[in-house]
Amino acid sequence: MRASRVFARLCGLHGAVIEDVYAEGGIVVVHARPRAKERDRCGRCGHRSPGYDRGEGRRRWRALDLGTIQAYVEAEAPRVSCADHGVVVARVPWARHGAWHTRHFEDQAAWLATQTSKSAICRLLRVSWRGVGGILTRVVADRRARVADPLEDLRRIGIDEISYRKGQRYIMGVIDHDSGRLVWAADGRDSTILGEFFVLLGPERCQRIALVSCDQGSWIRSALLTHCPDAVVCMDPFHVVKLAGDALDEVRREVWNLARKRKDATGARWLKGARWALWKAPERLTGRQQAKLSQIQQTNRRLYRAYLLKEQLRVVFHEPSIDGAIEMLDAWIAWAQRSRLPGFVKLAATIRADREAIVATLTHRLSNARMEAANTTIRLITRRAFGFHSAQALIALAMLTLGGLCPPLPGRSLT
């Protein structure tokens, strides 16, 4: 193989002609020019356009390192006059418009951003922090233009929000249950912002949405009622059972405070230590926790009744028979209403109001687990970056990681 072809492959110069290669002050510089069919094209849209001038002369793009040596691609950067975009720098096949790095370099940086921290990328690739941010923005925009529209075939979606910063700062996301991909995200959490997603979706595609999983947020219901009135809302089981856990904890604190008022220090300390035995599922209890739960059954019937109510509600969502699960749900509501436990009486009223959404969950077996998994990944991204000042930076990285926009490593096909 000729040396020019070797350097073309090493630097990702497909569609280019190698003119010269030389070493300069500890770096390798590859002189290149686009092939005839790639010349005189608009850097933004790629349409062939008449030449305007020679621009600012020769220009360099950072390529992937050749071992431990930095490599650059150098070429002329003429300008063309595009009918749609005016006077712009002509496109080169090895780099994105406005970039100072080759496509292969940026794709590797974007892939690394989904796997490690920004500071590690800066040290490994020897680029600036700000440079990594610009690379991610260009890669996400380029991948969005290349891949199929993620909003095209939405039928079952999940909606949830996650706090990314102190001070009630949230981002909201929408996930496709069928593909498992994050299809949209925005800064904030209210019906107006969620309405922007449905406006982007359009009336025709909104009508195709059949199922929506979410929590009990009223702002979600409001947006759905306005834009997708025919969609069936499925209440996320995790949030329903969590409400039962909160009601149980309310009873536990009440019993503990009563023991403290009676100056029963031993009993108060013992009840406080029973917290995990009450919260955990029975199949995950340790031997000591099982013994503590058995002791609660014998000594405090009120607290044990609250525990049984929590567990019975959890069992409702594990019942394989749809009719059986609905029957168990109605029986649980009746039991909670006559339990004489204020927290569970209130919860029974809440569940009765949301019964239609919970029955839809039991019928279609749709939860918000995919969205919760995406939130876990977003928390990992935030922790790995030691926080984000801008929601847009976090959203770009989340879409790159969870939205199917991450490019494959250079030289490897997307799997």
Contacts in CASP RR format, 6 or more apart in sequence:
PFRMAT RR
TARGET T0000
AUTHOR 0000-0000-0000
METHOD contacts of the structure
MODEL  1
MRASRVFARLCGLHGAVIEDVYAEGGIVVVHARPRAKERDRCGRCGHRSP
GYDRGEGRRRWRALDLGTIQAYVEAEAPRVSCADHGVVVARVPWARHGAW
HTRHFEDQAAWLATQTSKSAICRLLRVSWRGVGGILTRVVADRRARVADP
LEDLRRIGIDEISYRKGQRYIMGVIDHDSGRLVWAADGRDSTILGEFFVL
LGPERCQRIALVSCDQGSWIRSALLTHCPDAVVCMDPFHVVKLAGDALDE
VRREVWNLARKRKDATGARWLKGARWALWKAPERLTGRQQAKLSQIQQTN
RRLYRAYLLKEQLRVVFHEPSIDGAIEMLDAWIAWAQRSRLPGFVKLAAT
IRADREAIVATLTHRLSNARMEAANTTIRLITRRAFGFHSAQALIALAML
TLGGLCPPLPGRSLT
3 21 0 8 1.000
4 18 0 8 1.000
4 21 0 8 1.000
5 18 0 8 1.000
7 13 0 8 1.000
7 18 0 8 1.000
7 21 0 8 1.000
7 30 0 8 1.000
8 14 0 8 1.000
8 16 0 8 1.000
8 18 0 8 1.000
8 32 0 8 1.000
10 63 0 8 1.000
10 64 0 8 1.000
10 66 0 8 1.000
10 71 0 8 1.000
11 30 0 8 1.000
11 32 0 8 1.000
11 63 0 8 1.000
11 64 0 8 1.000
11 71 0 8 1.000
11 73 0 8 1.000
11 94 0 8 1.000
11 102 0 8 1.000
11 104 0 8 1.000
12 63 0 8 1.000
12 64 0 8 1.000
12 94 0 8 1.000
12 102 0 8 1.000
12 103 0 8 1.000
12 104 0 8 1.000
12 410 0 8 1.000
13 30 0 8 1.000
13 32 0 8 1.000
13 73 0 8 1.000
13 93 0 8 1.000
13 94 0 8 1.000
13 102 0 8 1.000
14 93 0 8 1.000
14 94 0 8 1.000
15 34 0 8 1.000
15 35 0 8 1.000
15 38 0 8 1.000
15 93 0 8 1.000
15 94 0 8 1.000
16 32 0 8 1.000
16 33 0 8 1.000
16 34 0 8 1.000
16 35 0 8 1.000
16 38 0 8 1.000
16 75 0 8 1.000
16 92 0 8 1.000
16 93 0 8 1.000
16 94 0 8 1.000
17 32 0 8 1.000
17 33 0 8 1.000
17 34 0 8 1.000
17 35 0 8 1.000
18 30 0 8 1.000
18 31 0 8 1.000
18 32 0 8 1.000
19 31 0 8 1.000
19 32 0 8 1.000
19 33 0 8 1.000
20 30 0 8 1.000
20 31 0 8 1.000
21 28 0 8 1.000
21 29 0 8 1.000
21 30 0 8 1.000
21 31 0 8 1.000
22 28 0 8 1.000
22 29 0 8 1.000
22 31 0 8 1.000
23 29 0 8 1.000
26 69 0 8 1.000
26 70 0 8 1.000
27 69 0 8 1.000
27 70 0 8 1.000
27 71 0 8 1.000
27 72 0 8 1.000
28 66 0 8 1.000
28 69 0 8 1.000
28 70 0 8 1.000
28 71 0 8 1.000
28 72 0 8 1.000
29 60 0 8 1.000
29 71 0 8 1.000
29 72 0 8 1.000
29 73 0 8 1.000
29 74 0 8 1.000
30 63 0 8 1.000
30 71 0 8 1.000
30 72 0 8 1.000
30 73 0 8 1.000
30 74 0 8 1.000
31 74 0 8 1.000
31 75 0 8 1.000
32 73 0 8 1.000
32 74 0 8 1.000
32 75 0 8 1.000
32 94 0 8 1.000
33 75 0 8 1.000
33 76 0 8 1.000
34 75 0 8 1.000
34 91 0 8 1.000
34 92 0 8 1.000
34 93 0 8 1.000
35 93 0 8 1.000
38 91 0 8 1.000
38 92 0 8 1.000
38 93 0 8 1.000
39 90 0 8 1.000
40 48 0 8 1.000
40 49 0 8 1.000
40 50 0 8 1.000
40 51 0 8 1.000
40 78 0 8 1.000
40 80 0 8 1.000
40 90 0 8 1.000
41 47 0 8 1.000
41 48 0 8 1.000
41 49 0 8 1.000
41 80 0 8 1.000
41 90 0 8 1.000
41 91 0 8 1.000
42 48 0 8 1.000
42 49 0 8 1.000
42 80 0 8 1.000
42 82 0 8 1.000
42 84 0 8 1.000
42 85 0 8 1.000
42 88 0 8 1.000
42 90 0 8 1.000
42 91 0 8 1.000
43 80 0 8 1.000
43 82 0 8 1.000
43 85 0 8 1.000
43 88 0 8 1.000
43 89 0 8 1.000
43 90 0 8 1.000
43 91 0 8 1.000
43 97 0 8 1.000
44 82 0 8 1.000
44 84 0 8 1.000
44 85 0 8 1.000
44 88 0 8 1.000
44 97 0 8 1.000
45 82 0 8 1.000
45 84 0 8 1.000
45 85 0 8 1.000
46 91 0 8 1.000
47 82 0 8 1.000
47 83 0 8 1.000
47 84 0 8 1.000
49 80 0 8 1.000
49 81 0 8 1.000
49 82 0 8 1.000
49 83 0 8 1.000
50 80 0 8 1.000
50 81 0 8 1.000
51 78 0 8 1.000
51 79 0 8 1.000
51 80 0 8 1.000
51 81 0 8 1.000
51 90 0 8 1.000
52 78 0 8 1.000
52 79 0 8 1.000
52 80 0 8 1.000
52 81 0 8 1.000
52 87 0 8 1.000
53 78 0 8 1.000
53 79 0 8 1.000
54 76 0 8 1.000
54 78 0 8 1.000
54 79 0 8 1.000
55 77 0 8 1.000
55 78 0 8 1.000
55 79 0 8 1.000
55 89 0 8 1.000
56 77 0 8 1.000
57 76 0 8 1.000
57 77 0 8 1.000
58 74 0 8 1.000
58 75 0 8 1.000
58 76 0 8 1.000
58 77 0 8 1.000
59 74 0 8 1.000
59 75 0 8 1.000
59 76 0 8 1.000
59 77 0 8 1.000
60 72 0 8 1.000
60 73 0 8 1.000
60 74 0 8 1.000
60 100 0 8 1.000
61 72 0 8 1.000
61 73 0 8 1.000
61 74 0 8 1.000
61 75 0 8 1.000
61 92 0 8 1.000
61 94 0 8 1.000
61 95 0 8 1.000
61 99 0 8 1.000
61 100 0 8 1.000
61 101 0 8 1.000
61 102 0 8 1.000
61 105 0 8 1.000
62 70 0 8 1.000
62 71 0 8 1.000
62 72 0 8 1.000
62 100 0 8 1.000
62 101 0 8 1.000
62 102 0 8 1.000
62 105 0 8 1.000
62 127 0 8 1.000
63 71 0 8 1.000
63 72 0 8 1.000
63 73 0 8 1.000
63 101 0 8 1.000
63 102 0 8 1.000
63 104 0 8 1.000
63 105 0 8 1.000
64 71 0 8 1.000
64 102 0 8 1.000
64 104 0 8 1.000
64 105 0 8 1.000
64 108 0 8 1.000
64 410 0 8 1.000
65 71 0 8 1.000
65 125 0 8 1.000
65 126 0 8 1.000
70 126 0 8 1.000
73 94 0 8 1.000
73 95 0 8 1.000
73 102 0 8 1.000
75 92 0 8 1.000
77 89 0 8 1.000
77 90 0 8 1.000
77 92 0 8 1.000
78 89 0 8 1.000
78 90 0 8 1.000
79 87 0 8 1.000
79 88 0 8 1.000
79 89 0 8 1.000
79 90 0 8 1.000
80 87 0 8 1.000
80 88 0 8 1.000
80 89 0 8 1.000
80 90 0 8 1.000
81 87 0 8 1.000
82 88 0 8 1.000
88 97 0 8 1.000
89 97 0 8 1.000
89 98 0 8 1.000
91 97 0 8 1.000
94 102 0 8 1.000
94 103 0 8 1.000
94 104 0 8 1.000
95 101 0 8 1.000
95 102 0 8 1.000
95 103 0 8 1.000
96 103 0 8 1.000
96 106 0 8 1.000
96 138 0 8 1.000
96 139 0 8 1.000
96 142 0 8 1.000
98 138 0 8 1.000
99 106 0 8 1.000
99 135 0 8 1.000
99 138 0 8 1.000
101 109 0 8 1.000
101 127 0 8 1.000
101 135 0 8 1.000
104 410 0 8 1.000
104 411 0 8 1.000
105 125 0 8 1.000
106 135 0 8 1.000
106 138 0 8 1.000
106 139 0 8 1.000
107 139 0 8 1.000
107 407 0 8 1.000
107 408 0 8 1.000
107 409 0 8 1.000
107 410 0 8 1.000
108 125 0 8 1.000
108 409 0 8 1.000
108 410 0 8 1.000
109 121 0 8 1.000
109 125 0 8 1.000
109 127 0 8 1.000
109 132 0 8 1.000
109 135 0 8 1.000
109 136 0 8 1.000
109 139 0 8 1.000
110 135 0 8 1.000
110 136 0 8 1.000
110 139 0 8 1.000
110 140 0 8 1.000
110 400 0 8 1.000
110 406 0 8 1.000
110 407 0 8 1.000
111 406 0 8 1.000
111 407 0 8 1.000
111 408 0 8 1.000
111 409 0 8 1.000
112 120 0 8 1.000
112 121 0 8 1.000
112 124 0 8 1.000
112 125 0 8 1.000
113 121 0 8 1.000
113 132 0 8 1.000
113 136 0 8 1.000
113 397 0 8 1.000
113 400 0 8 1.000
114 397 0 8 1.000
114 400 0 8 1.000
114 401 0 8 1.000
114 406 0 8 1.000
116 384 0 8 1.000
117 384 0 8 1.000
117 385 0 8 1.000
118 129 0 8 1.000
118 132 0 8 1.000
118 133 0 8 1.000
118 385 0 8 1.000
119 129 0 8 1.000
121 127 0 8 1.000
121 132 0 8 1.000
122 128 0 8 1.000
122 129 0 8 1.000
122 132 0 8 1.000
127 135 0 8 1.000
133 393 0 8 1.000
136 396 0 8 1.000
136 397 0 8 1.000
136 400 0 8 1.000
137 396 0 8 1.000
139 400 0 8 1.000
139 405 0 8 1.000
139 407 0 8 1.000
140 396 0 8 1.000
140 399 0 8 1.000
140 400 0 8 1.000
140 405 0 8 1.000
143 400 0 8 1.000
143 404 0 8 1.000
143 405 0 8 1.000
143 406 0 8 1.000
143 407 0 8 1.000
144 405 0 8 1.000
147 404 0 8 1.000
147 405 0 8 1.000
150 176 0 8 1.000
150 179 0 8 1.000
150 181 0 8 1.000
150 183 0 8 1.000
150 184 0 8 1.000
150 403 0 8 1.000
151 183 0 8 1.000
151 184 0 8 1.000
151 200 0 8 1.000
151 201 0 8 1.000
151 205 0 8 1.000
152 205 0 8 1.000
153 178 0 8 1.000
154 176 0 8 1.000
154 183 0 8 1.000
154 201 0 8 1.000
154 205 0 8 1.000
154 208 0 8 1.000
154 209 0 8 1.000
155 178 0 8 1.000
155 208 0 8 1.000
155 209 0 8 1.000
155 210 0 8 1.000
155 211 0 8 1.000
156 176 0 8 1.000
156 177 0 8 1.000
156 178 0 8 1.000
156 209 0 8 1.000
156 210 0 8 1.000
156 211 0 8 1.000
156 212 0 8 1.000
156 213 0 8 1.000
156 366 0 8 1.000
157 174 0 8 1.000
157 175 0 8 1.000
157 176 0 8 1.000
157 177 0 8 1.000
157 183 0 8 1.000
157 209 0 8 1.000
157 211 0 8 1.000
157 212 0 8 1.000
157 213 0 8 1.000
158 174 0 8 1.000
158 175 0 8 1.000
158 177 0 8 1.000
158 212 0 8 1.000
158 213 0 8 1.000
158 214 0 8 1.000
158 368 0 8 1.000
158 370 0 8 1.000
158 371 0 8 1.000
159 172 0 8 1.000
159 173 0 8 1.000
159 174 0 8 1.000
159 194 0 8 1.000
159 212 0 8 1.000
159 213 0 8 1.000
159 214 0 8 1.000
159 220 0 8 1.000
159 368 0 8 1.000
159 371 0 8 1.000
160 172 0 8 1.000
160 173 0 8 1.000
160 214 0 8 1.000
160 215 0 8 1.000
160 368 0 8 1.000
160 371 0 8 1.000
160 372 0 8 1.000
160 375 0 8 1.000
161 170 0 8 1.000
161 171 0 8 1.000
161 172 0 8 1.000
161 173 0 8 1.000
161 188 0 8 1.000
161 189 0 8 1.000
162 170 0 8 1.000
162 171 0 8 1.000
162 173 0 8 1.000
162 375 0 8 1.000
162 378 0 8 1.000
162 379 0 8 1.000
163 169 0 8 1.000
163 170 0 8 1.000
164 170 0 8 1.000
164 171 0 8 1.000
164 378 0 8 1.000
164 382 0 8 1.000
164 387 0 8 1.000
164 388 0 8 1.000
164 391 0 8 1.000
164 394 0 8 1.000
165 387 0 8 1.000
165 388 0 8 1.000
169 188 0 8 1.000
169 391 0 8 1.000
170 187 0 8 1.000
170 188 0 8 1.000
170 189 0 8 1.000
171 185 0 8 1.000
171 186 0 8 1.000
171 187 0 8 1.000
171 188 0 8 1.000
171 189 0 8 1.000
171 378 0 8 1.000
171 391 0 8 1.000
171 394 0 8 1.000
171 395 0 8 1.000
171 398 0 8 1.000
172 185 0 8 1.000
172 186 0 8 1.000
172 187 0 8 1.000
172 188 0 8 1.000
172 189 0 8 1.000
172 193 0 8 1.000
172 194 0 8 1.000
173 182 0 8 1.000
173 184 0 8 1.000
173 185 0 8 1.000
173 186 0 8 1.000
173 371 0 8 1.000
173 374 0 8 1.000
174 182 0 8 1.000
174 183 0 8 1.000
174 184 0 8 1.000
174 185 0 8 1.000
174 197 0 8 1.000
175 181 0 8 1.000
175 182 0 8 1.000
175 183 0 8 1.000
175 370 0 8 1.000
175 371 0 8 1.000
175 374 0 8 1.000
175 402 0 8 1.000
176 183 0 8 1.000
177 211 0 8 1.000
177 213 0 8 1.000
177 366 0 8 1.000
177 370 0 8 1.000
180 370 0 8 1.000
181 402 0 8 1.000
181 403 0 8 1.000
181 404 0 8 1.000
182 374 0 8 1.000
182 398 0 8 1.000
182 399 0 8 1.000
182 402 0 8 1.000
182 403 0 8 1.000
183 403 0 8 1.000
184 197 0 8 1.000
184 200 0 8 1.000
185 395 0 8 1.000
185 398 0 8 1.000
185 399 0 8 1.000
186 193 0 8 1.000
186 196 0 8 1.000
186 197 0 8 1.000
186 395 0 8 1.000
187 193 0 8 1.000
187 391 0 8 1.000
187 392 0 8 1.000
187 395 0 8 1.000
188 391 0 8 1.000
189 219 0 8 1.000
190 219 0 8 1.000
191 219 0 8 1.000
191 220 0 8 1.000
191 222 0 8 1.000
191 223 0 8 1.000
191 226 0 8 1.000
194 219 0 8 1.000
194 220 0 8 1.000
194 223 0 8 1.000
195 223 0 8 1.000
195 226 0 8 1.000
195 227 0 8 1.000
198 206 0 8 1.000
198 223 0 8 1.000
198 226 0 8 1.000
198 227 0 8 1.000
198 228 0 8 1.000
199 227 0 8 1.000
201 209 0 8 1.000
201 227 0 8 1.000
206 227 0 8 1.000
206 228 0 8 1.000
207 228 0 8 1.000
207 230 0 8 1.000
209 228 0 8 1.000
209 231 0 8 1.000
210 231 0 8 1.000
210 232 0 8 1.000
211 231 0 8 1.000
211 232 0 8 1.000
211 234 0 8 1.000
211 360 0 8 1.000
211 364 0 8 1.000
211 366 0 8 1.000
212 220 0 8 1.000
212 224 0 8 1.000
212 228 0 8 1.000
212 231 0 8 1.000
212 232 0 8 1.000
212 233 0 8 1.000
212 234 0 8 1.000
213 233 0 8 1.000
213 234 0 8 1.000
213 235 0 8 1.000
213 236 0 8 1.000
213 361 0 8 1.000
213 366 0 8 1.000
213 367 0 8 1.000
213 368 0 8 1.000
213 371 0 8 1.000
214 220 0 8 1.000
214 221 0 8 1.000
214 233 0 8 1.000
214 234 0 8 1.000
214 235 0 8 1.000
214 236 0 8 1.000
214 368 0 8 1.000
215 235 0 8 1.000
215 236 0 8 1.000
215 239 0 8 1.000
215 368 0 8 1.000
216 235 0 8 1.000
216 239 0 8 1.000
216 350 0 8 1.000
216 354 0 8 1.000
221 233 0 8 1.000
224 231 0 8 1.000
224 233 0 8 1.000
232 360 0 8 1.000
232 364 0 8 1.000
233 356 0 8 1.000
233 357 0 8 1.000
233 360 0 8 1.000
234 357 0 8 1.000
234 360 0 8 1.000
234 361 0 8 1.000
234 364 0 8 1.000
234 366 0 8 1.000
234 367 0 8 1.000
235 354 0 8 1.000
235 357 0 8 1.000
235 358 0 8 1.000
235 360 0 8 1.000
235 361 0 8 1.000
236 361 0 8 1.000
236 367 0 8 1.000
236 368 0 8 1.000
236 372 0 8 1.000
237 317 0 8 1.000
237 361 0 8 1.000
237 367 0 8 1.000
238 367 0 8 1.000
238 368 0 8 1.000
238 369 0 8 1.000
238 372 0 8 1.000
239 368 0 8 1.000
240 313 0 8 1.000
240 317 0 8 1.000
240 351 0 8 1.000
240 358 0 8 1.000
241 310 0 8 1.000
241 313 0 8 1.000
241 314 0 8 1.000
241 317 0 8 1.000
243 347 0 8 1.000
243 350 0 8 1.000
244 309 0 8 1.000
244 310 0 8 1.000
244 313 0 8 1.000
244 314 0 8 1.000
244 344 0 8 1.000
244 347 0 8 1.000
245 279 0 8 1.000
245 310 0 8 1.000
247 306 0 8 1.000
247 309 0 8 1.000
247 310 0 8 1.000
247 341 0 8 1.000
247 343 0 8 1.000
247 344 0 8 1.000
247 346 0 8 1.000
247 347 0 8 1.000
248 278 0 8 1.000
248 279 0 8 1.000
248 306 0 8 1.000
248 307 0 8 1.000
248 309 0 8 1.000
248 310 0 8 1.000
249 275 0 8 1.000
249 278 0 8 1.000
249 279 0 8 1.000
250 342 0 8 1.000
250 343 0 8 1.000
251 302 0 8 1.000
251 303 0 8 1.000
251 306 0 8 1.000
251 341 0 8 1.000
251 343 0 8 1.000
251 344 0 8 1.000
252 271 0 8 1.000
252 274 0 8 1.000
252 275 0 8 1.000
252 278 0 8 1.000
252 303 0 8 1.000
252 306 0 8 1.000
255 271 0 8 1.000
255 300 0 8 1.000
255 302 0 8 1.000
255 303 0 8 1.000
256 268 0 8 1.000
256 271 0 8 1.000
256 272 0 8 1.000
259 267 0 8 1.000
259 268 0 8 1.000
259 271 0 8 1.000
260 268 0 8 1.000
271 300 0 8 1.000
271 303 0 8 1.000
273 292 0 8 1.000
274 292 0 8 1.000
274 293 0 8 1.000
274 296 0 8 1.000
276 289 0 8 1.000
277 285 0 8 1.000
277 289 0 8 1.000
277 290 0 8 1.000
277 292 0 8 1.000
277 293 0 8 1.000
277 296 0 8 1.000
278 293 0 8 1.000
278 296 0 8 1.000
278 303 0 8 1.000
278 307 0 8 1.000
278 310 0 8 1.000
280 289 0 8 1.000
281 311 0 8 1.000
281 314 0 8 1.000
282 311 0 8 1.000
285 293 0 8 1.000
293 307 0 8 1.000
296 303 0 8 1.000
296 304 0 8 1.000
296 307 0 8 1.000
297 304 0 8 1.000
302 341 0 8 1.000
305 339 0 8 1.000
305 341 0 8 1.000
306 339 0 8 1.000
306 341 0 8 1.000
306 344 0 8 1.000
309 332 0 8 1.000
309 335 0 8 1.000
309 336 0 8 1.000
309 339 0 8 1.000
309 341 0 8 1.000
309 344 0 8 1.000
312 328 0 8 1.000
312 332 0 8 1.000
312 335 0 8 1.000
313 332 0 8 1.000
315 328 0 8 1.000
316 325 0 8 1.000
316 328 0 8 1.000
316 329 0 8 1.000
316 332 0 8 1.000
316 362 0 8 1.000
317 325 0 8 1.000
317 361 0 8 1.000
317 362 0 8 1.000
319 325 0 8 1.000
319 328 0 8 1.000
319 362 0 8 1.000
322 362 0 8 1.000
322 363 0 8 1.000
325 362 0 8 1.000
326 359 0 8 1.000
326 362 0 8 1.000
329 351 0 8 1.000
329 355 0 8 1.000
329 358 0 8 1.000
329 359 0 8 1.000
329 362 0 8 1.000
332 348 0 8 1.000
332 351 0 8 1.000
333 348 0 8 1.000
333 351 0 8 1.000
333 352 0 8 1.000
333 355 0 8 1.000
336 344 0 8 1.000
336 345 0 8 1.000
336 347 0 8 1.000
336 348 0 8 1.000
336 351 0 8 1.000
337 345 0 8 1.000
337 348 0 8 1.000
337 349 0 8 1.000
339 345 0 8 1.000
351 358 0 8 1.000
360 366 0 8 1.000
361 367 0 8 1.000
374 398 0 8 1.000
374 402 0 8 1.000
377 398 0 8 1.000
377 401 0 8 1.000
377 402 0 8 1.000
378 394 0 8 1.000
378 398 0 8 1.000
378 402 0 8 1.000
381 394 0 8 1.000
381 397 0 8 1.000
381 398 0 8 1.000
381 401 0 8 1.000
382 388 0 8 1.000
382 394 0 8 1.000
385 394 0 8 1.000
385 397 0 8 1.000
388 394 0 8 1.000
399 405 0 8 1.000
400 406 0 8 1.000
407 414 0 8 1.000
408 414 0 8 1.000
408 415 0 8 1.000
END
